[in-house]
Amino acid sequence: ADVAAAGVKWLESARLTDVVLDFSDVSKASSAAISVLFEWLRACHSLGIVVTSIALSAPLERLTSLAELDALIGSPNAEA
């Protein structure tokens, strides 16, 4: 929760127009990492920041596929 909140705070203050979310170094499949990703995606959407791409590690790709979340991650700028 602290990482998600810190990221949202940074997104709010950075005044970005676009961003790349890179989770490729996350070594273990973790629902916490996916929660952080979705919190940041919601923040980007509400702030009008375009998510250029999302990079996931192999373990996170497997987890998102099992949870059937890969379509949401594949279209990060669509409204959830």
mmCIF file of the N, C-alpha and C atoms, coordinates in Angstrom:
data_MODEL
# 
_entry.id   MODEL 
# 
loop_
_atom_site.group_PDB 
_atom_site.id 
_atom_site.type_symbol 
_atom_site.label_atom_id 
_atom_site.label_alt_id 
_atom_site.label_comp_id 
_atom_site.label_asym_id 
_atom_site.label_entity_id 
_atom_site.label_seq_id 
_atom_site.pdbx_PDB_ins_code 
_atom_site.Cartn_x 
_atom_site.Cartn_y 
_atom_site.Cartn_z 
_atom_site.occupancy 
_atom_site.B_iso_or_equiv 
_atom_site.pdbx_formal_charge 
_atom_site.auth_seq_id 
_atom_site.auth_comp_id 
_atom_site.auth_asym_id 
_atom_site.auth_atom_id 
_atom_site.pdbx_PDB_model_num 
ATOM 1   N N  . ALA A 1 1  ? 0.826   -1.196  0.000   1.00 0.00 ? 1  ALA A N  1 
ATOM 2   C CA . ALA A 1 1  ? 0.000   0.000   0.000   1.00 0.00 ? 1  ALA A CA 1 
ATOM 3   C C  . ALA A 1 1  ? 0.874   1.265   0.000   1.00 0.00 ? 1  ALA A C  1 
ATOM 4   N N  . ASP A 1 2  ? 1.996   1.212   0.721   1.00 0.00 ? 2  ASP A N  1 
ATOM 5   C CA . ASP A 1 2  ? 2.877   2.381   0.768   1.00 0.00 ? 2  ASP A CA 1 
ATOM 6   C C  . ASP A 1 2  ? 3.507   2.675   -0.592  1.00 0.00 ? 2  ASP A C  1 
ATOM 7   N N  . VAL A 1 3  ? 3.900   1.617   -1.296  1.00 0.00 ? 3  VAL A N  1 
ATOM 8   C CA . VAL A 1 3  ? 4.500   1.800   -2.617  1.00 0.00 ? 3  VAL A CA 1 
ATOM 9   C C  . VAL A 1 3  ? 3.470   2.371   -3.584  1.00 0.00 ? 3  VAL A C  1 
ATOM 10  N N  . ALA A 1 4  ? 2.260   1.841   -3.547  1.00 0.00 ? 4  ALA A N  1 
ATOM 11  C CA . ALA A 1 4  ? 1.198   2.337   -4.427  1.00 0.00 ? 4  ALA A CA 1 
ATOM 12  C C  . ALA A 1 4  ? 0.922   3.807   -4.151  1.00 0.00 ? 4  ALA A C  1 
ATOM 13  N N  . ALA A 1 5  ? 0.796   4.165   -2.882  1.00 0.00 ? 5  ALA A N  1 
ATOM 14  C CA . ALA A 1 5  ? 0.508   5.553   -2.515  1.00 0.00 ? 5  ALA A CA 1 
ATOM 15  C C  . ALA A 1 5  ? 1.645   6.486   -2.908  1.00 0.00 ? 5  ALA A C  1 
ATOM 16  N N  . ALA A 1 6  ? 2.878   6.046   -2.699  1.00 0.00 ? 6  ALA A N  1 
ATOM 17  C CA . ALA A 1 6  ? 4.028   6.879   -3.068  1.00 0.00 ? 6  ALA A CA 1 
ATOM 18  C C  . ALA A 1 6  ? 4.070   7.091   -4.580  1.00 0.00 ? 6  ALA A C  1 
ATOM 19  N N  . GLY A 1 7  ? 3.762   6.047   -5.339  1.00 0.00 ? 7  GLY A N  1 
ATOM 20  C CA . GLY A 1 7  ? 3.736   6.175   -6.801  1.00 0.00 ? 7  GLY A CA 1 
ATOM 21  C C  . GLY A 1 7  ? 2.657   7.116   -7.280  1.00 0.00 ? 7  GLY A C  1 
ATOM 22  N N  . VAL A 1 8  ? 1.487   7.031   -6.681  1.00 0.00 ? 8  VAL A N  1 
ATOM 23  C CA . VAL A 1 8  ? 0.388   7.928   -7.051  1.00 0.00 ? 8  VAL A CA 1 
ATOM 24  C C  . VAL A 1 8  ? 0.765   9.374   -6.723  1.00 0.00 ? 8  VAL A C  1 
ATOM 25  N N  . LYS A 1 9  ? 1.350   9.583   -5.560  1.00 0.00 ? 9  LYS A N  1 
ATOM 26  C CA . LYS A 1 9  ? 1.771   10.928  -5.180  1.00 0.00 ? 9  LYS A CA 1 
ATOM 27  C C  . LYS A 1 9  ? 2.794   11.476  -6.176  1.00 0.00 ? 9  LYS A C  1 
ATOM 28  N N  . TRP A 1 10 ? 3.730   10.643  -6.586  1.00 0.00 ? 10 TRP A N  1 
ATOM 29  C CA . TRP A 1 10 ? 4.730   11.062  -7.561  1.00 0.00 ? 10 TRP A CA 1 
ATOM 30  C C  . TRP A 1 10 ? 4.068   11.378  -8.905  1.00 0.00 ? 10 TRP A C  1 
ATOM 31  N N  . LEU A 1 11 ? 3.150   10.521  -9.349  1.00 0.00 ? 11 LEU A N  1 
ATOM 32  C CA . LEU A 1 11 ? 2.452   10.775  -10.612 1.00 0.00 ? 11 LEU A CA 1 
ATOM 33  C C  . LEU A 1 11 ? 1.705   12.095  -10.573 1.00 0.00 ? 11 LEU A C  1 
ATOM 34  N N  . GLU A 1 12 ? 1.087   12.398  -9.443  1.00 0.00 ? 12 GLU A N  1 
ATOM 35  C CA . GLU A 1 12 ? 0.353   13.657  -9.297  1.00 0.00 ? 12 GLU A CA 1 
ATOM 36  C C  . GLU A 1 12 ? 1.267   14.868  -9.376  1.00 0.00 ? 12 GLU A C  1 
ATOM 37  N N  . SER A 1 13 ? 2.477   14.746  -8.871  1.00 0.00 ? 13 SER A N  1 
ATOM 38  C CA . SER A 1 13 ? 3.380   15.900  -8.825  1.00 0.00 ? 13 SER A CA 1 
ATOM 39  C C  . SER A 1 13 ? 4.286   16.021  -10.045 1.00 0.00 ? 13 SER A C  1 
ATOM 40  N N  . ALA A 1 14 ? 4.447   14.943  -10.817 1.00 0.00 ? 14 ALA A N  1 
ATOM 41  C CA . ALA A 1 14 ? 5.435   14.930  -11.898 1.00 0.00 ? 14 ALA A CA 1 
ATOM 42  C C  . ALA A 1 14 ? 4.979   15.662  -13.156 1.00 0.00 ? 14 ALA A C  1 
ATOM 43  N N  . ARG A 1 15 ? 3.697   15.884  -13.316 1.00 0.00 ? 15 ARG A N  1 
ATOM 44  C CA . ARG A 1 15 ? 3.153   16.584  -14.480 1.00 0.00 ? 15 ARG A CA 1 
ATOM 45  C C  . ARG A 1 15 ? 3.571   15.928  -15.799 1.00 0.00 ? 15 ARG A C  1 
ATOM 46  N N  . LEU A 1 16 ? 3.419   14.635  -15.854 1.00 0.00 ? 16 LEU A N  1 
ATOM 47  C CA . LEU A 1 16 ? 3.774   13.866  -17.042 1.00 0.00 ? 16 LEU A CA 1 
ATOM 48  C C  . LEU A 1 16 ? 2.617   13.832  -18.026 1.00 0.00 ? 16 LEU A C  1 
ATOM 49  N N  . THR A 1 17 ? 2.932   13.633  -19.300 1.00 0.00 ? 17 THR A N  1 
ATOM 50  C CA . THR A 1 17 ? 1.893   13.401  -20.299 1.00 0.00 ? 17 THR A CA 1 
ATOM 51  C C  . THR A 1 17 ? 1.831   11.924  -20.674 1.00 0.00 ? 17 THR A C  1 
ATOM 52  N N  . ASP A 1 18 ? 2.953   11.222  -20.489 1.00 0.00 ? 18 ASP A N  1 
ATOM 53  C CA . ASP A 1 18 ? 2.983   9.792   -20.756 1.00 0.00 ? 18 ASP A CA 1 
ATOM 54  C C  . ASP A 1 18 ? 3.990   9.116   -19.828 1.00 0.00 ? 18 ASP A C  1 
ATOM 55  N N  . VAL A 1 19 ? 3.827   7.804   -19.679 1.00 0.00 ? 19 VAL A N  1 
ATOM 56  C CA . VAL A 1 19 ? 4.669   7.050   -18.755 1.00 0.00 ? 19 VAL A CA 1 
ATOM 57  C C  . VAL A 1 19 ? 4.769   5.599   -19.230 1.00 0.00 ? 19 VAL A C  1 
ATOM 58  N N  . VAL A 1 20 ? 5.881   4.964   -18.895 1.00 0.00 ? 20 VAL A N  1 
ATOM 59  C CA . VAL A 1 20 ? 6.074   3.527   -19.095 1.00 0.00 ? 20 VAL A CA 1 
ATOM 60  C C  . VAL A 1 20 ? 6.107   2.899   -17.706 1.00 0.00 ? 20 VAL A C  1 
ATOM 61  N N  . LEU A 1 21 ? 5.309   1.873   -17.491 1.00 0.00 ? 21 LEU A N  1 
ATOM 62  C CA . LEU A 1 21 ? 5.309   1.173   -16.208 1.00 0.00 ? 21 LEU A CA 1 
ATOM 63  C C  . LEU A 1 21 ? 6.107   -0.116  -16.383 1.00 0.00 ? 21 LEU A C  1 
ATOM 64  N N  . ASP A 1 22 ? 7.238   -0.211  -15.696 1.00 0.00 ? 22 ASP A N  1 
ATOM 65  C CA . ASP A 1 22 ? 8.161   -1.324  -15.888 1.00 0.00 ? 22 ASP A CA 1 
ATOM 66  C C  . ASP A 1 22 ? 8.238   -2.182  -14.625 1.00 0.00 ? 22 ASP A C  1 
ATOM 67  N N  . PHE A 1 23 ? 7.636   -3.349  -14.698 1.00 0.00 ? 23 PHE A N  1 
ATOM 68  C CA . PHE A 1 23 ? 7.644   -4.316  -13.605 1.00 0.00 ? 23 PHE A CA 1 
ATOM 69  C C  . PHE A 1 23 ? 8.472   -5.538  -13.998 1.00 0.00 ? 23 PHE A C  1 
ATOM 70  N N  . SER A 1 24 ? 9.371   -5.366  -14.958 1.00 0.00 ? 24 SER A N  1 
ATOM 71  C CA . SER A 1 24 ? 10.116  -6.505  -15.492 1.00 0.00 ? 24 SER A CA 1 
ATOM 72  C C  . SER A 1 24 ? 11.132  -7.086  -14.507 1.00 0.00 ? 24 SER A C  1 
ATOM 73  N N  . ASP A 1 25 ? 11.503  -6.364  -13.477 1.00 0.00 ? 25 ASP A N  1 
ATOM 74  C CA . ASP A 1 25 ? 12.459  -6.883  -12.496 1.00 0.00 ? 25 ASP A CA 1 
ATOM 75  C C  . ASP A 1 25 ? 11.794  -7.543  -11.289 1.00 0.00 ? 25 ASP A C  1 
ATOM 76  N N  . VAL A 1 26 ? 10.462  -7.626  -11.285 1.00 0.00 ? 26 VAL A N  1 
ATOM 77  C CA . VAL A 1 26 ? 9.769   -8.287  -10.184 1.00 0.00 ? 26 VAL A CA 1 
ATOM 78  C C  . VAL A 1 26 ? 9.973   -9.794  -10.354 1.00 0.00 ? 26 VAL A C  1 
ATOM 79  N N  . SER A 1 27 ? 10.683  -10.408 -9.412  1.00 0.00 ? 27 SER A N  1 
ATOM 80  C CA . SER A 1 27 ? 11.110  -11.797 -9.595  1.00 0.00 ? 27 SER A CA 1 
ATOM 81  C C  . SER A 1 27 ? 10.073  -12.837 -9.183  1.00 0.00 ? 27 SER A C  1 
ATOM 82  N N  . LYS A 1 28 ? 9.083   -12.462 -8.387  1.00 0.00 ? 28 LYS A N  1 
ATOM 83  C CA . LYS A 1 28 ? 8.069   -13.420 -7.932  1.00 0.00 ? 28 LYS A CA 1 
ATOM 84  C C  . LYS A 1 28 ? 6.688   -12.930 -8.325  1.00 0.00 ? 28 LYS A C  1 
ATOM 85  N N  . ALA A 1 29 ? 5.835   -13.860 -8.709  1.00 0.00 ? 29 ALA A N  1 
ATOM 86  C CA . ALA A 1 29 ? 4.441   -13.523 -8.987  1.00 0.00 ? 29 ALA A CA 1 
ATOM 87  C C  . ALA A 1 29 ? 3.809   -13.046 -7.685  1.00 0.00 ? 29 ALA A C  1 
ATOM 88  N N  . SER A 1 30 ? 3.216   -11.891 -7.723  1.00 0.00 ? 30 SER A N  1 
ATOM 89  C CA . SER A 1 30 ? 2.683   -11.302 -6.505  1.00 0.00 ? 30 SER A CA 1 
ATOM 90  C C  . SER A 1 30 ? 1.418   -10.506 -6.804  1.00 0.00 ? 30 SER A C  1 
ATOM 91  N N  . SER A 1 31 ? 0.363   -10.829 -6.072  1.00 0.00 ? 31 SER A N  1 
ATOM 92  C CA . SER A 1 31 ? -0.861  -10.056 -6.233  1.00 0.00 ? 31 SER A CA 1 
ATOM 93  C C  . SER A 1 31 ? -0.649  -8.622  -5.746  1.00 0.00 ? 31 SER A C  1 
ATOM 94  N N  . ALA A 1 32 ? 0.295   -8.427  -4.829  1.00 0.00 ? 32 ALA A N  1 
ATOM 95  C CA . ALA A 1 32 ? 0.597   -7.066  -4.362  1.00 0.00 ? 32 ALA A CA 1 
ATOM 96  C C  . ALA A 1 32 ? 1.168   -6.228  -5.500  1.00 0.00 ? 32 ALA A C  1 
ATOM 97  N N  . ALA A 1 33 ? 2.053   -6.800  -6.305  1.00 0.00 ? 33 ALA A N  1 
ATOM 98  C CA . ALA A 1 33 ? 2.621   -6.068  -7.446  1.00 0.00 ? 33 ALA A CA 1 
ATOM 99  C C  . ALA A 1 33 ? 1.526   -5.729  -8.454  1.00 0.00 ? 33 ALA A C  1 
ATOM 100 N N  . ILE A 1 34 ? 0.609   -6.651  -8.686  1.00 0.00 ? 34 ILE A N  1 
ATOM 101 C CA . ILE A 1 34 ? -0.496  -6.395  -9.614  1.00 0.00 ? 34 ILE A CA 1 
ATOM 102 C C  . ILE A 1 34 ? -1.408  -5.304  -9.055  1.00 0.00 ? 34 ILE A C  1 
ATOM 103 N N  . SER A 1 35 ? -1.635  -5.309  -7.755  1.00 0.00 ? 35 SER A N  1 
ATOM 104 C CA . SER A 1 35 ? -2.448  -4.259  -7.124  1.00 0.00 ? 35 SER A CA 1 
ATOM 105 C C  . SER A 1 35 ? -1.803  -2.886  -7.297  1.00 0.00 ? 35 SER A C  1 
ATOM 106 N N  . VAL A 1 36 ? -0.491  -2.818  -7.108  1.00 0.00 ? 36 VAL A N  1 
ATOM 107 C CA . VAL A 1 36 ? 0.235   -1.559  -7.311  1.00 0.00 ? 36 VAL A CA 1 
ATOM 108 C C  . VAL A 1 36 ? 0.087   -1.113  -8.759  1.00 0.00 ? 36 VAL A C  1 
ATOM 109 N N  . LEU A 1 37 ? 0.274   -2.031  -9.691  1.00 0.00 ? 37 LEU A N  1 
ATOM 110 C CA . LEU A 1 37 ? 0.141   -1.703  -11.104 1.00 0.00 ? 37 LEU A CA 1 
ATOM 111 C C  . LEU A 1 37 ? -1.235  -1.108  -11.404 1.00 0.00 ? 37 LEU A C  1 
ATOM 112 N N  . PHE A 1 38 ? -2.295  -1.754  -10.923 1.00 0.00 ? 38 PHE A N  1 
ATOM 113 C CA . PHE A 1 38 ? -3.637  -1.243  -11.205 1.00 0.00 ? 38 PHE A CA 1 
ATOM 114 C C  . PHE A 1 38 ? -3.925  0.074   -10.506 1.00 0.00 ? 38 PHE A C  1 
ATOM 115 N N  . GLU A 1 39 ? -3.367  0.272   -9.335  1.00 0.00 ? 39 GLU A N  1 
ATOM 116 C CA . GLU A 1 39 ? -3.527  1.567   -8.656  1.00 0.00 ? 39 GLU A CA 1 
ATOM 117 C C  . GLU A 1 39 ? -2.867  2.667   -9.488  1.00 0.00 ? 39 GLU A C  1 
ATOM 118 N N  . TRP A 1 40 ? -1.677  2.398   -10.003 1.00 0.00 ? 40 TRP A N  1 
ATOM 119 C CA . TRP A 1 40 ? -0.983  3.385   -10.839 1.00 0.00 ? 40 TRP A CA 1 
ATOM 120 C C  . TRP A 1 40 ? -1.712  3.603   -12.152 1.00 0.00 ? 40 TRP A C  1 
ATOM 121 N N  . LEU A 1 41 ? -2.290  2.536   -12.724 1.00 0.00 ? 41 LEU A N  1 
ATOM 122 C CA . LEU A 1 41 ? -3.083  2.695   -13.950 1.00 0.00 ? 41 LEU A CA 1 
ATOM 123 C C  . LEU A 1 41 ? -4.297  3.583   -13.711 1.00 0.00 ? 41 LEU A C  1 
ATOM 124 N N  . ARG A 1 42 ? -4.986  3.375   -12.588 1.00 0.00 ? 42 ARG A N  1 
ATOM 125 C CA . ARG A 1 42 ? -6.141  4.226   -12.247 1.00 0.00 ? 42 ARG A CA 1 
ATOM 126 C C  . ARG A 1 42 ? -5.706  5.677   -12.083 1.00 0.00 ? 42 ARG A C  1 
ATOM 127 N N  . ALA A 1 43 ? -4.583  5.883   -11.414 1.00 0.00 ? 43 ALA A N  1 
ATOM 128 C CA . ALA A 1 43 ? -4.075  7.242   -11.221 1.00 0.00 ? 43 ALA A CA 1 
ATOM 129 C C  . ALA A 1 43 ? -3.739  7.883   -12.564 1.00 0.00 ? 43 ALA A C  1 
ATOM 130 N N  . CYS A 1 44 ? -3.072  7.151   -13.428 1.00 0.00 ? 44 CYS A N  1 
ATOM 131 C CA . CYS A 1 44 ? -2.728  7.687   -14.755 1.00 0.00 ? 44 CYS A CA 1 
ATOM 132 C C  . CYS A 1 44 ? -3.990  8.061   -15.512 1.00 0.00 ? 44 CYS A C  1 
ATOM 133 N N  . HIS A 1 45 ? -4.979  7.196   -15.463 1.00 0.00 ? 45 HIS A N  1 
ATOM 134 C CA . HIS A 1 45 ? -6.228  7.476   -16.167 1.00 0.00 ? 45 HIS A CA 1 
ATOM 135 C C  . HIS A 1 45 ? -6.887  8.750   -15.625 1.00 0.00 ? 45 HIS A C  1 
ATOM 136 N N  . SER A 1 46 ? -6.958  8.875   -14.310 1.00 0.00 ? 46 SER A N  1 
ATOM 137 C CA . SER A 1 46 ? -7.622  10.048  -13.733 1.00 0.00 ? 46 SER A CA 1 
ATOM 138 C C  . SER A 1 46 ? -6.825  11.331  -13.945 1.00 0.00 ? 46 SER A C  1 
ATOM 139 N N  . LEU A 1 47 ? -5.506  11.215  -14.111 1.00 0.00 ? 47 LEU A N  1 
ATOM 140 C CA . LEU A 1 47 ? -4.661  12.388  -14.327 1.00 0.00 ? 47 LEU A CA 1 
ATOM 141 C C  . LEU A 1 47 ? -4.445  12.704  -15.808 1.00 0.00 ? 47 LEU A C  1 
ATOM 142 N N  . GLY A 1 48 ? -4.979  11.872  -16.675 1.00 0.00 ? 48 GLY A N  1 
ATOM 143 C CA . GLY A 1 48 ? -4.810  12.089  -18.105 1.00 0.00 ? 48 GLY A CA 1 
ATOM 144 C C  . GLY A 1 48 ? -3.428  11.732  -18.621 1.00 0.00 ? 48 GLY A C  1 
ATOM 145 N N  . ILE A 1 49 ? -2.747  10.845  -17.930 1.00 0.00 ? 49 ILE A N  1 
ATOM 146 C CA . ILE A 1 49 ? -1.412  10.401  -18.337 1.00 0.00 ? 49 ILE A CA 1 
ATOM 147 C C  . ILE A 1 49 ? -1.566  9.156   -19.209 1.00 0.00 ? 49 ILE A C  1 
ATOM 148 N N  . VAL A 1 50 ? -0.977  9.185   -20.399 1.00 0.00 ? 50 VAL A N  1 
ATOM 149 C CA . VAL A 1 50 ? -1.030  8.046   -21.304 1.00 0.00 ? 50 VAL A CA 1 
ATOM 150 C C  . VAL A 1 50 ? 0.030   7.030   -20.883 1.00 0.00 ? 50 VAL A C  1 
ATOM 151 N N  . VAL A 1 51 ? -0.386  5.788   -20.722 1.00 0.00 ? 51 VAL A N  1 
ATOM 152 C CA . VAL A 1 51 ? 0.545   4.704   -20.406 1.00 0.00 ? 51 VAL A CA 1 
ATOM 153 C C  . VAL A 1 51 ? 1.036   4.150   -21.739 1.00 0.00 ? 51 VAL A C  1 
ATOM 154 N N  . THR A 1 52 ? 2.281   4.465   -22.068 1.00 0.00 ? 52 THR A N  1 
ATOM 155 C CA . THR A 1 52 ? 2.862   4.072   -23.346 1.00 0.00 ? 52 THR A CA 1 
ATOM 156 C C  . THR A 1 52 ? 3.020   2.565   -23.439 1.00 0.00 ? 52 THR A C  1 
ATOM 157 N N  . SER A 1 53 ? 3.508   1.952   -22.366 1.00 0.00 ? 53 SER A N  1 
ATOM 158 C CA . SER A 1 53 ? 3.638   0.497   -22.334 1.00 0.00 ? 53 SER A CA 1 
ATOM 159 C C  . SER A 1 53 ? 3.755   0.018   -20.897 1.00 0.00 ? 53 SER A C  1 
ATOM 160 N N  . ILE A 1 54 ? 3.507   -1.272  -20.738 1.00 0.00 ? 54 ILE A N  1 
ATOM 161 C CA . ILE A 1 54 ? 3.660   -1.938  -19.449 1.00 0.00 ? 54 ILE A CA 1 
ATOM 162 C C  . ILE A 1 54 ? 4.557   -3.146  -19.684 1.00 0.00 ? 54 ILE A C  1 
ATOM 163 N N  . ALA A 1 55 ? 5.641   -3.214  -18.934 1.00 0.00 ? 55 ALA A N  1 
ATOM 164 C CA . ALA A 1 55 ? 6.554   -4.361  -19.020 1.00 0.00 ? 55 ALA A CA 1 
ATOM 165 C C  . ALA A 1 55 ? 6.391   -5.194  -17.755 1.00 0.00 ? 55 ALA A C  1 
ATOM 166 N N  . LEU A 1 56 ? 6.151   -6.478  -17.942 1.00 0.00 ? 56 LEU A N  1 
ATOM 167 C CA . LEU A 1 56 ? 5.997   -7.396  -16.816 1.00 0.00 ? 56 LEU A CA 1 
ATOM 168 C C  . LEU A 1 56 ? 7.073   -8.474  -16.882 1.00 0.00 ? 56 LEU A C  1 
ATOM 169 N N  . SER A 1 57 ? 7.477   -8.947  -15.724 1.00 0.00 ? 57 SER A N  1 
ATOM 170 C CA . SER A 1 57 ? 8.379   -10.104 -15.663 1.00 0.00 ? 57 SER A CA 1 
ATOM 171 C C  . SER A 1 57 ? 7.591   -11.348 -16.055 1.00 0.00 ? 57 SER A C  1 
ATOM 172 N N  . ALA A 1 58 ? 8.284   -12.417 -16.360 1.00 0.00 ? 58 ALA A N  1 
ATOM 173 C CA . ALA A 1 58 ? 7.615   -13.679 -16.723 1.00 0.00 ? 58 ALA A CA 1 
ATOM 174 C C  . ALA A 1 58 ? 6.675   -14.169 -15.618 1.00 0.00 ? 58 ALA A C  1 
ATOM 175 N N  . PRO A 1 59 ? 7.087   -14.127 -14.328 1.00 0.00 ? 59 PRO A N  1 
ATOM 176 C CA . PRO A 1 59 ? 6.155   -14.562 -13.280 1.00 0.00 ? 59 PRO A CA 1 
ATOM 177 C C  . PRO A 1 59 ? 4.885   -13.704 -13.215 1.00 0.00 ? 59 PRO A C  1 
ATOM 178 N N  . LEU A 1 60 ? 5.022   -12.392 -13.411 1.00 0.00 ? 60 LEU A N  1 
ATOM 179 C CA . LEU A 1 60 ? 3.838   -11.532 -13.386 1.00 0.00 ? 60 LEU A CA 1 
ATOM 180 C C  . LEU A 1 60 ? 2.971   -11.746 -14.619 1.00 0.00 ? 60 LEU A C  1 
ATOM 181 N N  . GLU A 1 61 ? 3.587   -12.026 -15.760 1.00 0.00 ? 61 GLU A N  1 
ATOM 182 C CA . GLU A 1 61 ? 2.808   -12.332 -16.967 1.00 0.00 ? 61 GLU A CA 1 
ATOM 183 C C  . GLU A 1 61 ? 1.963   -13.589 -16.752 1.00 0.00 ? 61 GLU A C  1 
ATOM 184 N N  . ARG A 1 62 ? 2.560   -14.610 -16.130 1.00 0.00 ? 62 ARG A N  1 
ATOM 185 C CA . ARG A 1 62 ? 1.809   -15.843 -15.853 1.00 0.00 ? 62 ARG A CA 1 
ATOM 186 C C  . ARG A 1 62 ? 0.650   -15.563 -14.906 1.00 0.00 ? 62 ARG A C  1 
ATOM 187 N N  . LEU A 1 63 ? 0.900   -14.785 -13.870 1.00 0.00 ? 63 LEU A N  1 
ATOM 188 C CA . LEU A 1 63 ? -0.150  -14.465 -12.902 1.00 0.00 ? 63 LEU A CA 1 
ATOM 189 C C  . LEU A 1 63 ? -1.287  -13.684 -13.549 1.00 0.00 ? 63 LEU A C  1 
ATOM 190 N N  . THR A 1 64 ? -0.962  -12.683 -14.336 1.00 0.00 ? 64 THR A N  1 
ATOM 191 C CA . THR A 1 64 ? -2.022  -11.892 -14.981 1.00 0.00 ? 64 THR A CA 1 
ATOM 192 C C  . THR A 1 64 ? -2.802  -12.734 -15.978 1.00 0.00 ? 64 THR A C  1 
ATOM 193 N N  . SER A 1 65 ? -2.131  -13.666 -16.628 1.00 0.00 ? 65 SER A N  1 
ATOM 194 C CA . SER A 1 65 ? -2.828  -14.549 -17.556 1.00 0.00 ? 65 SER A CA 1 
ATOM 195 C C  . SER A 1 65 ? -3.778  -15.482 -16.807 1.00 0.00 ? 65 SER A C  1 
ATOM 196 N N  . LEU A 1 66 ? -3.305  -16.068 -15.706 1.00 0.00 ? 66 LEU A N  1 
ATOM 197 C CA . LEU A 1 66 ? -4.161  -16.950 -14.906 1.00 0.00 ? 66 LEU A CA 1 
ATOM 198 C C  . LEU A 1 66 ? -5.368  -16.213 -14.344 1.00 0.00 ? 66 LEU A C  1 
ATOM 199 N N  . ALA A 1 67 ? -5.162  -14.959 -13.973 1.00 0.00 ? 67 ALA A N  1 
ATOM 200 C CA . ALA A 1 67 ? -6.244  -14.150 -13.401 1.00 0.00 ? 67 ALA A CA 1 
ATOM 201 C C  . ALA A 1 67 ? -7.087  -13.480 -14.490 1.00 0.00 ? 67 ALA A C  1 
ATOM 202 N N  . GLU A 1 68 ? -6.744  -13.761 -15.761 1.00 0.00 ? 68 GLU A N  1 
ATOM 203 C CA . GLU A 1 68 ? -7.441  -13.190 -16.910 1.00 0.00 ? 68 GLU A CA 1 
ATOM 204 C C  . GLU A 1 68 ? -7.436  -11.658 -16.889 1.00 0.00 ? 68 GLU A C  1 
ATOM 205 N N  . LEU A 1 69 ? -6.297  -11.105 -16.490 1.00 0.00 ? 69 LEU A N  1 
ATOM 206 C CA . LEU A 1 69 ? -6.113  -9.654  -16.454 1.00 0.00 ? 69 LEU A CA 1 
ATOM 207 C C  . LEU A 1 69 ? -5.267  -9.161  -17.615 1.00 0.00 ? 69 LEU A C  1 
ATOM 208 N N  . ASP A 1 70 ? -4.764  -10.069 -18.432 1.00 0.00 ? 70 ASP A N  1 
ATOM 209 C CA . ASP A 1 70 ? -3.850  -9.671  -19.491 1.00 0.00 ? 70 ASP A CA 1 
ATOM 210 C C  . ASP A 1 70 ? -4.492  -8.734  -20.513 1.00 0.00 ? 70 ASP A C  1 
ATOM 211 N N  . ALA A 1 71 ? -5.802  -8.842  -20.746 1.00 0.00 ? 71 ALA A N  1 
ATOM 212 C CA . ALA A 1 71 ? -6.461  -7.919  -21.680 1.00 0.00 ? 71 ALA A CA 1 
ATOM 213 C C  . ALA A 1 71 ? -6.446  -6.493  -21.136 1.00 0.00 ? 71 ALA A C  1 
ATOM 214 N N  . LEU A 1 72 ? -6.658  -6.340  -19.845 1.00 0.00 ? 72 LEU A N  1 
ATOM 215 C CA . LEU A 1 72 ? -6.610  -5.001  -19.238 1.00 0.00 ? 72 LEU A CA 1 
ATOM 216 C C  . LEU A 1 72 ? -5.216  -4.408  -19.313 1.00 0.00 ? 72 LEU A C  1 
ATOM 217 N N  . ILE A 1 73 ? -4.229  -5.216  -19.107 1.00 0.00 ? 73 ILE A N  1 
ATOM 218 C CA . ILE A 1 73 ? -2.844  -4.740  -19.137 1.00 0.00 ? 73 ILE A CA 1 
ATOM 219 C C  . ILE A 1 73 ? -2.424  -4.472  -20.582 1.00 0.00 ? 73 ILE A C  1 
ATOM 220 N N  . GLY A 1 74 ? -2.955  -5.250  -21.505 1.00 0.00 ? 74 GLY A N  1 
ATOM 221 C CA . GLY A 1 74 ? -2.631  -5.054  -22.915 1.00 0.00 ? 74 GLY A CA 1 
ATOM 222 C C  . GLY A 1 74 ? -3.219  -3.789  -23.496 1.00 0.00 ? 74 GLY A C  1 
ATOM 223 N N  . SER A 1 75 ? -4.264  -3.247  -22.859 1.00 0.00 ? 75 SER A N  1 
ATOM 224 C CA . SER A 1 75 ? -4.901  -1.997  -23.284 1.00 0.00 ? 75 SER A CA 1 
ATOM 225 C C  . SER A 1 75 ? -4.940  -1.035  -22.096 1.00 0.00 ? 75 SER A C  1 
ATOM 226 N N  . PRO A 1 76 ? -3.779  -0.544  -21.686 1.00 0.00 ? 76 PRO A N  1 
ATOM 227 C CA . PRO A 1 76 ? -3.706  0.206   -20.419 1.00 0.00 ? 76 PRO A CA 1 
ATOM 228 C C  . PRO A 1 76 ? -4.449  1.535   -20.410 1.00 0.00 ? 76 PRO A C  1 
ATOM 229 N N  . ASN A 1 77 ? -4.793  2.077   -21.573 1.00 0.00 ? 77 ASN A N  1 
ATOM 230 C CA . ASN A 1 77 ? -5.457  3.380   -21.597 1.00 0.00 ? 77 ASN A CA 1 
ATOM 231 C C  . ASN A 1 77 ? -6.970  3.264   -21.737 1.00 0.00 ? 77 ASN A C  1 
ATOM 232 N N  . ALA A 1 78 ? -7.477  2.049   -21.789 1.00 0.00 ? 78 ALA A N  1 
ATOM 233 C CA . ALA A 1 78 ? -8.915  1.849   -21.853 1.00 0.00 ? 78 ALA A CA 1 
ATOM 234 C C  . ALA A 1 78 ? -9.500  2.012   -20.447 1.00 0.00 ? 78 ALA A C  1 
ATOM 235 N N  . GLU A 1 79 ? -10.735 2.473   -20.406 1.00 0.00 ? 79 GLU A N  1 
ATOM 236 C CA . GLU A 1 79 ? -11.386 2.610   -19.092 1.00 0.00 ? 79 GLU A CA 1 
ATOM 237 C C  . GLU A 1 79 ? -11.729 1.245   -18.556 1.00 0.00 ? 79 GLU A C  1 
ATOM 238 N N  . ALA A 1 80 ? -11.429 1.048   -17.286 1.00 0.00 ? 80 ALA A N  1 
ATOM 239 C CA . ALA A 1 80 ? -11.721 -0.246  -16.640 1.00 0.00 ? 80 ALA A CA 1 
ATOM 240 C C  . ALA A 1 80 ? -13.159 -0.293  -16.186 1.00 0.00 ? 80 ALA A C  1 
# 
